Every structure is written in C-alpha cells, then in structure tokens.
Amino acid sequence: IRELHEMFMDMAMFVETQGEMINNIEKNVMNASDYVEHAKEETKKAVKYQSKARRVCYLSVIVLVSIL
C-alpha cells in the first residue's frame, strides 16, 4: 500500500510540474502574440518612413535638376 501511495504522490508531483510547464508555455505564446502585434505596427511605421524618405529623395533630385 505504501508503494501505491508513493506512486500516487509521484504522479501528483508530475502532474503539478506539467501544469506549471503548460502555464509557462501559455505565457510564452501570449508574449509571442504581443510581440507579433508590436512588430506589425513597427513594420507599418517603417513602410511609411521609407515612403516619405523616397518622396524626399525624388523631390531633391527634381529640385537639383531644375537648378542645373
């Protein structure tokens, strides 16, 4: 009976440890989701900045050509 009790205690410990691991995995997945959303926003900003920089470059070339 003691061996059976020890087996159940070990099993309970394993289940608890796995529960902690699952919670940790869930937390990491949620963090990854947040990071992806933030990355999407930053990518949109980068595209806008790139577009503005390209426009400024084109206008600068046009002005330089007009002056010459």
Buried (B, 14 or more C-beta within 10 A) or exposed (E): EEEEEEEEEEEEEEEEEEEEEEEEEEEEEEEEEEEEEEEEEEEEEEEEEEEEEEEEEEEEEEEEEEEE
